[in-house]
Amino acid sequence: MITRNPQEETALPVIQSTFKPAWWLRGAHAQTIWSSLLRLKPRLNIEWQRVELPDGDFIDLAWAGPQTGKTVLLLHGLEGSVHSSYASGLMHALGRRGYRTCVMHFRGCGRGPNRLPVWYHSGQSDEPQRILEYLREQMHIEVYAAVGFSLGGNVLLKWLGERGEDTLLQRAAVVSVPFQLAHAAQGMNAGFSRLYQWYLTTSMRKKYKRKYARVASPLHVDIDKLGTFWQFDDQVTAPLHGFDGVEDYYARASSRQFIPRIRVPTLILHARDDPFMYAHTPPTPDELPDNVWLELTEHGGHVGFISGRIPGLAQYWGERRLLEWIDNNA
């Protein structure tokens, strides 16, 4: 069993972060919106690969970085892709450090709708397992580390807990995870956070219509009436993927319950002011095993963590922190 190394940051399970947000982006919503909508994306030379699955469906991979570098697998968030600013930004930073990166697109999030009636959800931990096995067995690539953002972080933590020591990863990190999905659904249905809910559910409804214009939907639902995550997950996500309603889906897919069983050195980076959930949503120190660190920042929003003294010249502290962790220097 891997235990805490005193040279790795601290022997305490909770790291009180030194992150200081940009004074001109101090609020949670400013951090969140800048990161997702206003950040300039770096230019990347992306190589696409389609992996055929045994069930007749496929998963799209997007590769970048030097061919000879250690491989880092990235799992995107809800309605995300390689084109999401957090993914492209980290890929660029990792590439400059000599790493080869691969974004695994959940079903329907790649270069086109997936073939089967199902698509993706927050507990789909069998997908990274399939991809890691494919990379190892078919391409002879050993993945060094994995990073998950938001929904992808929930999937990664769940998978790490399910697999225990049998992951073949050396390190893992997650950012802004909705550890308890019911909290996220409730938090996103209140106050200004309803704007994020509207934006994401609008994208999900459009994707539903595009997908089922090609294949017959197994559901009888008025998709235009599903304006909240709770409604969408209850009438679409849960029945599509074999859950007994939204409560069953949230209970079984939430990652917090799997964290005590993680055996790979893992960094959890989270802001206390994340507007997608509540301050009490993250795990408590007694839930963290010896090889998991929870780094809490007072500010940072959802996948934000932006610093910088000059307005408009953002510095992406979160990426630097992830690089330190993956380099095993923190």
VENGITA-V399545 format. One line per field, one symbol per residue. ss: DSSP state (A for helix, B for strand, O for the rest). A space follows every 50 residues. Layout:
ss: ???
//
This chain:
ss: OOOOOOOOOOOOOBBBOOOOOOAAAOOAAAAAAAAAAAOOOOOOOOBBBB BBOOOOOBBBBBBBOOOOOOBBBBBOOOOOOOOOAAAAAAAAAAAAOOOB BBBBOOOOOOOOOOOOOOOOOOOOOAAAAAAAAAAAAAOOOOBBBBBBBO AAAAAAAAAAAAAOOOOOOOBBBBBOOOOOAAAAAAAOOOAAAAAAAAAA AAAAAAAAAAAOOOOOOOOOOOAAAOOOAAAAAAAAAAAAOOOOAAAAAA AAAOOAAAAAAOOOOBBBBBBOOOOOOOOOOOOOAAAOOOOBBBBBBOOO OOOOOBBOOOOOOOBBAAAAAAAAAAOOOO
//
